[in-house]
Amino acid sequence: MTLNRRQFNHLLIASLGYCALPAAAAELVEGEDWRAINPPYPSDIPGKIEVLEFFSYGCPHCSHLNPLLTPWAEELPEDVAFRQVPVSFGRAAWKNLSQLFFALKDLGRLDDLHQAVFDAMQKQRIKLYREDTMIAWLKEQDVDTDEFMDVFNSFDVQTQVGRSDYLVDRFKIDAVPTLTVGGKYAVLGRNAKSLKELLTIADGLIAKTRANNTSA
């Protein structure tokens, strides 16, 4: 029997997931390291294990996690899709920050300004949830603010914010940052001694999801 490269890669991913399960996922404790998402939520990307980070620019812990999260997400295996979901929790100020996230994303400026927004909010104490302050800051970042406001107030961005609010409710998110894996598990990390340990738990849950998918 011969395998083409795609078949080999799929077999390798499956075998790695199986091997990783005893060392990582099997050691995780429900109620301490993770909680189940009931009912499970199907991935928006068929064939991928979807990892979501629920966050807000108004959250200092999210700001501290982001420098660790970015390189971690870049090294995720090909069968894993990572996505960030801004939350509002019903707060008008945080809704503006969610709109800021999606507007920068739609304008292609998120990659270079994502951490800068965190730094402005958490280190420089700039009140970016206020539109006038947001516009003044964006001008300093060489963003076309007329174009930005058109996108910021667009139906598309409002729809994305509404979709995020739906996911917050559907996944029963009550704190940020929260990572979810495969639409089945939410990272709790109640005994975690550092933010980095949340990523270690997520790695274990990715392995657990992969192994379950392979055996299904």
C-alpha positions in Angstrom: 0.0 0.0 0.0 1.3 3.5 -0.9 0.3 6.8 0.5 0.3 10.2 -1.2 1.5 13.2 0.7 -1.9 14.3 1.7 -2.8 10.8 3.0 0.5 10.6 4.8 0.0 14.0 6.5 -3.5 13.0 7.6 -2.2 9.7 9.0 0.6 11.6 10.8 -1.7 14.1 12.4 -4.0 11.3 13.6 -1.2 9.3 15.1 0.3 12.4 16.8 -3.1 13.2 18.3 -3.4 9.6 19.6 0.1 9.7 21.1 -0.5 13.1 22.7 -3.6 12.1 24.5 -2.1 10.1 27.4 0.6 12.7 28.0 -1.6 15.8 27.9 -5.3 15.5 27.5 -5.7 12.5 29.8 -4.2 14.4 32.7 -6.7 17.2 32.4 -9.4 17.3 35.0 -13.0 18.3 34.2 -14.2 21.1 36.4 -10.6 22.3 37.1 -8.9 22.5 33.8 -11.9 22.5 31.5 -15.7 22.4 31.3 -17.9 20.9 28.7 -19.8 23.0 26.2 -23.3 21.5 26.0 -24.5 20.9 23.4 -21.3 20.9 21.4 -21.1 23.6 18.8 -20.0 22.6 15.2 -17.0 24.2 13.7 -17.5 27.1 11.3 -14.7 25.6 9.2 -15.5 22.0 8.3 -12.7 19.5 9.0 -10.9 21.9 11.3 -10.6 21.9 15.1 -11.7 25.4 15.9 -10.0 27.3 18.8 -11.7 30.5 19.9 -10.4 33.2 22.2 -13.1 35.3 23.8 -11.5 38.6 24.8 -11.9 42.3 25.1 -9.5 45.2 24.7 -10.9 46.4 28.0 -9.5 43.4 29.8 -6.0 43.6 31.3 -5.6 39.9 31.5 -6.4 39.6 27.7 -3.7 42.2 27.1 -1.1 40.1 29.1 -2.1 36.9 27.3 -1.9 38.3 23.8 1.9 38.4 23.4 1.9 34.7 24.4 -1.2 33.8 22.3 0.0 35.3 19.0 3.2 33.1 18.5 1.3 30.1 19.9 -1.5 30.5 17.4 1.0 30.8 14.5 2.5 27.4 15.4 -0.8 25.5 15.6 -1.1 22.4 13.3 -2.8 22.6 10.0 -5.9 20.8 11.3 -6.5 23.6 13.8 -8.2 27.0 13.0 -7.8 29.9 15.5 -10.2 32.8 15.7 -10.6 35.7 18.2 -14.0 36.7 19.4 -14.4 40.1 21.0 -17.1 40.3 23.8 -19.2 43.2 25.0 -21.1 41.6 28.0 -23.8 44.1 27.3 -21.5 47.1 28.0 -21.7 50.0 25.5 -18.0 50.8 25.9 -16.9 47.2 25.2 -19.3 47.1 22.2 -17.4 50.0 20.7 -14.2 48.0 21.3 -15.7 45.0 19.5 -16.6 47.3 16.6 -13.0 48.6 16.6 -11.6 45.1 16.3 -13.9 44.1 13.4 -13.4 47.4 11.6 -9.6 47.1 11.8 -9.9 43.5 10.6 -12.0 44.5 7.6 -9.6 47.3 6.7 -6.6 44.9 6.9 -5.0 46.8 9.8 -5.6 44.3 12.6 -2.3 42.5 12.4 -0.2 45.6 12.9 -2.5 47.4 15.4 -4.0 44.6 17.5 -1.4 44.7 20.3 -1.1 48.5 19.9 -4.8 48.8 20.8 -4.2 46.7 23.9 -1.2 48.8 24.9 -3.1 52.0 24.3 -5.9 50.8 26.5 -4.0 49.1 29.3 -0.6 50.8 29.4 -1.2 54.3 28.2 -4.8 54.4 29.7 -6.2 55.9 26.4 -10.0 55.6 26.5 -10.4 54.0 23.0 -14.0 53.1 23.8 -14.9 56.7 23.2 -15.3 57.4 19.5 -13.6 60.9 19.6 -10.6 59.4 21.5 -10.6 56.4 19.1 -10.5 58.6 16.0 -7.7 60.8 17.4 -5.6 57.7 18.2 -6.2 56.1 14.8 -5.1 59.2 13.0 -1.8 58.9 14.9 -1.6 55.3 13.5 -2.0 56.6 9.9 -5.5 55.1 9.5 -7.9 56.8 7.1 -10.5 57.7 9.7 -13.2 58.6 7.2 -13.0 55.2 5.7 -12.7 53.7 9.2 -15.9 55.3 10.5 -17.8 54.0 7.4 -16.7 50.5 8.2 -17.1 50.9 12.0 -20.8 51.9 11.5 -21.4 49.4 8.7 -24.0 46.7 8.7 -21.3 44.1 8.2 -19.5 45.1 11.4 -22.7 45.3 13.3 -23.6 41.8 12.1 -20.2 40.5 13.2 -20.6 42.1 16.7 -24.1 40.5 16.9 -22.6 37.1 15.9 -19.9 37.5 18.6 -22.6 38.2 21.2 -24.5 35.1 20.1 -21.4 33.0 20.6 -20.8 34.4 24.0 -24.3 33.4 25.0 -24.1 30.0 23.2 -20.8 29.0 24.8 -21.9 30.5 28.2 -18.8 32.8 28.4 -18.8 34.7 31.7 -15.2 35.8 31.9 -12.3 36.8 29.6 -9.9 35.7 28.4 -11.5 32.3 27.7 -10.3 29.7 25.2 -12.6 27.1 23.7 -11.6 24.1 21.7 -13.5 22.2 19.1 -16.8 23.6 20.2 -16.7 21.0 23.0 -14.4 22.3 25.7 -13.8 25.6 27.5 -10.5 26.2 29.3 -11.0 26.9 33.0 -7.4 26.7 34.3 -8.5 27.1 37.9 -5.2 25.8 39.2 -3.1 27.5 36.5 -0.2 29.5 38.0 0.4 31.5 34.8 -1.4 32.6 31.7 0.9 30.3 29.7 -0.6 27.3 31.4 -3.9 28.1 29.8 -2.3 27.5 26.4 -0.9 24.2 27.7 -4.4 23.1 28.7 -5.7 24.2 25.3 -2.9 22.1 23.6 -4.2 19.1 25.7 -7.8 19.7 24.7 -6.8 20.0 21.0 -5.1 16.6 21.3 -8.2 15.2 23.1 -10.5 16.6 20.3 -8.3 15.2 17.6 -8.2 11.7 19.2 -12.0 11.7 19.6 -12.5 12.8 16.1 -10.1 10.0 14.8 -11.9 7.3 16.8 -15.4 8.5 15.9 
